[in-house]
Amino acid sequence: MKIQLENISPDKNSSFRLLLNPKLNDLFYWHFHPEYELVYIENADGTRHVGEHISQYKSSDLVLIGSNIPHLNFDYGVKTDCEKVVLQIHPDFKQQTFAQLPELNNINRLFEKSQYGIAFHGATKEKIGKRLIHFQHLSPFAQFVEALHIFQSLAESEEFTLLHDQPYLNQYSQKEQERIRQIYAYIDQHYQRKISLIEIAQLCNLGKEAFCRYFKKATGNTFIDFLNQYRISQAKRLLLMDKNVSEACFSCGFESLSYFNRIFKKVTGENPSTFKQQHLK
């Protein structure tokens, strides 16, 4: 199993990044990122795969994942119409806020404990899940205050299970993480236009063939396959914003509508029009 480093851009005017129903259930997205992540999903039975821990959750799940711990998207394989909220917190925010203010000592210890992976249950899961679903409706300032209340509640809760016996250590070196992050950031910035193998290889100071071997070994995908998967994930987002198929196709760097339709079906198992109709309905 190969791992991918996800490149994350924080939301504008916010210290956090909030993801609502990302619709990744058709993708096996085994990835990691420096950001801490609080995940809540309900109306779903699925797989909880965090680091070396694998188990099944029923009906709902609430998990706090530490920095750089690889994990599978919690909606993978889920067929029900579920609700999923992902709240991501940059590690600098932990160091500059939680670790510096004595009033936030409990929250800082919670985030240090998150390197084990923490699954919450009982009333804590139910209460925090409802607050996370409502989180999107708050102003940026109210979200900041609410996030502190949520983290404090989790820090005080005794309804949790640690997913590892020891803090999880990512096998990738800091240098390797930065190199992969650089590639992902470049894709994120330029996916709307044609990206040649030569230009992405030059970014890493590698020849084209050497880069192809490196990327396949590091991620388990060819560069073209990964780029197509990334573009399809962006196209899905546009379709869910009620863009038409042509707009989604050409806005995401595809140069042919027929090729876009073929890759979309290969990645998701359905054509773009069907995907849009089903999920918007």
C-alpha positions in Angstrom: 0.0 0.0 0.0 1.4 3.4 -1.0 0.9 6.6 0.8 0.1 10.1 -0.6 1.0 13.4 1.1 -2.0 15.7 0.8 -1.4 19.4 0.2 -3.8 21.5 2.3 -4.6 25.2 1.9 -6.3 26.8 4.9 -9.7 28.5 4.5 -9.6 32.2 3.9 -10.1 34.2 7.1 -9.9 31.1 9.2 -7.3 29.3 11.3 -8.9 26.0 10.2 -10.0 24.2 7.1 -13.5 22.8 7.0 -14.4 20.1 4.5 -18.1 19.1 4.2 -19.1 15.8 2.5 -16.0 15.6 0.2 -17.6 12.6 -1.6 -14.5 10.4 -1.8 -16.3 7.2 -1.2 -15.3 5.8 -4.6 -11.6 6.5 -4.0 -9.2 4.5 -1.8 -7.4 7.7 -0.6 -4.6 6.5 1.7 -2.8 9.7 2.6 -1.2 11.9 5.3 -0.6 15.6 5.9 1.1 17.7 8.7 -2.3 19.1 9.7 -4.2 17.5 12.6 -7.7 16.3 11.6 -10.9 15.9 13.5 -13.3 13.7 11.4 -17.0 13.1 12.1 -19.2 10.9 9.9 -22.8 9.7 10.5 -25.4 7.5 8.8 -22.6 5.2 7.6 -20.9 1.9 8.3 -17.3 1.9 7.2 -13.6 1.2 7.9 -11.6 3.1 10.4 -8.0 2.8 9.1 -5.6 5.1 10.9 -1.9 4.3 10.9 -1.6 0.6 11.7 -5.1 0.4 13.3 -7.9 -1.1 11.2 -11.4 -1.6 12.6 -15.1 -1.1 11.6 -17.3 1.6 12.8 -21.1 1.4 12.9 -23.6 4.2 12.2 -21.1 7.0 13.0 -17.5 7.8 14.0 -15.6 10.6 15.6 -11.8 10.4 15.4 -8.9 12.9 16.1 -5.9 12.1 14.0 -2.4 13.4 14.8 0.0 15.2 12.5 1.4 13.1 9.6 -0.4 9.9 10.6 -1.5 8.1 7.3 -5.2 7.3 7.2 -7.9 6.2 4.8 -10.9 8.4 4.0 -13.6 7.4 6.3 -16.3 7.3 3.6 -14.4 4.8 1.5 -16.9 2.2 0.2 -19.9 3.8 2.0 -23.1 3.6 -0.1 -25.5 5.4 2.2 -26.3 9.1 2.0 -24.0 10.1 4.9 -22.9 13.3 6.5 -19.2 13.9 6.8 -17.3 16.8 8.4 -13.6 17.2 8.5 -11.9 19.9 10.5 -8.2 20.4 9.8 -5.8 22.3 12.1 -2.3 23.4 11.0 0.5 22.3 13.4 1.8 25.9 13.7 -1.6 26.8 15.3 -1.0 24.1 17.9 2.5 25.3 18.6 1.7 29.0 18.6 -1.6 28.9 20.4 -2.4 25.7 22.3 1.2 25.3 23.6 1.7 28.9 24.6 -1.4 29.7 26.6 -1.8 28.1 30.0 -5.6 28.2 29.7 -5.3 25.8 26.8 -3.0 23.2 28.5 -5.7 20.5 28.4 -6.2 21.1 24.6 -2.5 21.0 24.0 -2.3 17.7 25.8 -5.2 16.4 23.7 -3.3 17.2 20.5 -0.2 15.6 21.8 -2.3 12.5 22.6 -3.7 12.6 19.1 -0.4 11.1 17.8 -1.9 7.8 19.1 -5.1 8.4 17.1 -8.2 8.9 19.3 -11.7 7.5 18.6 -14.5 9.0 20.7 -17.7 7.2 21.6 -20.9 7.5 23.6 -22.4 10.9 24.5 -19.2 12.7 23.5 -19.4 11.4 19.9 -23.1 12.3 19.6 -22.7 15.8 21.2 -19.6 16.8 19.3 -20.9 15.4 16.0 -24.0 17.7 16.2 -21.7 20.7 16.9 -19.5 19.9 14.0 -22.4 19.6 11.6 -23.6 23.1 12.7 -20.0 24.5 12.5 -20.4 25.6 8.9 -23.2 28.0 9.7 -21.0 30.1 12.1 -19.0 33.2 11.4 -15.2 32.9 11.4 -14.9 34.3 14.9 -17.8 32.1 16.2 -16.1 29.1 14.5 -12.8 29.9 16.3 -14.6 30.1 19.7 -16.6 27.0 18.9 -13.5 25.0 17.9 -11.9 25.8 21.3 -15.1 24.6 23.1 -15.1 21.4 21.0 -11.4 20.7 21.7 -11.9 21.4 25.4 -14.9 19.0 25.6 -12.8 16.3 23.9 -9.9 16.9 26.2 -12.2 16.5 29.3 -14.0 13.4 27.9 -13.3 9.9 29.2 -15.2 8.3 26.4 -12.4 7.5 24.0 -10.1 4.8 22.8 -6.4 5.2 21.8 -5.9 3.5 18.4 -2.1 2.7 19.0 -0.1 1.6 22.0 2.6 4.1 21.1 2.6 7.5 19.3 2.6 6.8 15.5 5.8 7.8 13.7 5.6 8.4 9.9 8.2 6.4 8.0 8.8 9.2 5.5 11.8 11.5 6.3 11.2 15.3 6.6 13.1 15.7 3.3 10.9 13.2 1.5 7.7 14.8 2.9 8.8 18.2 1.7 9.6 16.9 -1.8 6.3 15.2 -2.2 4.5 18.3 -0.7 6.3 20.4 -3.4 5.0 18.2 -6.1 1.4 18.2 -4.7 1.5 22.0 -4.3 2.5 22.4 -7.9 -0.3 20.1 -9.1 -2.8 22.0 -6.9 -1.6 25.3 -8.4 -1.5 24.2 -12.1 -4.0 21.4 -12.5 -6.3 23.6 -14.6 -3.8 23.6 -17.5 -1.6 21.0 -19.2 1.3 19.8 -17.0 4.0 18.0 -18.8 6.2 15.3 -17.3 9.3 17.4 -18.2 8.3 20.4 -16.2 7.3 18.4 -13.1 10.5 16.4 -13.3 12.5 19.6 -13.5 10.8 20.8 -10.3 12.5 17.8 -8.6 15.8 18.2 -10.5 15.2 14.8 -12.1 15.1 13.5 -15.6 11.7 12.4 -17.0 12.4 8.7 -16.6 13.9 9.1 -13.2 11.0 11.2 -12.0 8.5 8.6 -13.3 10.3 5.8 -11.3 10.5 8.0 -8.2 6.8 9.1 -8.3 5.6 5.5 -8.8 7.7 4.2 -5.9 6.6 7.1 -3.6 2.9 7.1 -4.3 2.0 3.8 -6.0 0.6 5.7 -8.9 2.0 6.9 -12.2 2.1 10.7 -12.4 -0.6 10.7 -15.1 -2.9 8.5 -13.1 -2.5 10.6 -10.0 -3.0 13.9 -11.9 -6.2 12.5 -13.5 -7.5 11.4 -10.1 -6.8 14.8 -8.7 -8.5 16.5 -11.6 -11.5 14.2 -11.2 -11.8 15.1 -7.5 -11.9 18.8 -8.5 -14.4 18.1 -11.2 -16.7 16.4 -8.7 -16.5 19.4 -6.5 -17.5 21.7 -9.5 -20.4 19.3 -10.5 -21.7 19.5 -6.9 -21.6 23.3 -7.2 -24.1 22.7 -10.2 -21.5 23.4 -12.9 -22.3 21.6 -16.2 -20.1 18.7 -17.5 -18.3 20.8 -20.0 -17.4 23.5 -17.5 -16.1 20.9 -15.0 -14.1 19.2 -17.8 -12.2 22.2 -19.2 -11.9 24.0 -15.8 -9.9 21.0 -14.5 -7.4 20.8 -17.2 -8.9 18.2 -19.5 -8.6 19.0 -23.2 -11.2 16.6 -24.5 -14.7 16.0 -23.3 -14.7 12.4 -24.4 -11.4 11.7 -22.6 -12.8 13.4 -19.5 -16.0 11.2 -19.5 -13.8 8.1 -19.9 -11.5 9.0 -17.1 -14.4 10.1 -14.8 -16.1 6.7 -15.3 -12.8 4.9 -14.7 -12.2 6.7 -11.4 -15.8 6.9 -10.1 -17.6 4.0 -11.8 -20.2 6.4 -13.3 -20.4 9.1 -15.9 -20.3 12.8 -14.8 -24.0 13.5 -15.6 -25.2 10.5 -13.5 -22.9 11.5 -10.7 -24.3 15.1 -10.7 -27.9 14.0 -10.9 -27.6 11.4 -8.1 -25.7 13.6 -5.6 -27.5 16.9 -6.2 -30.8 15.1 -5.9 
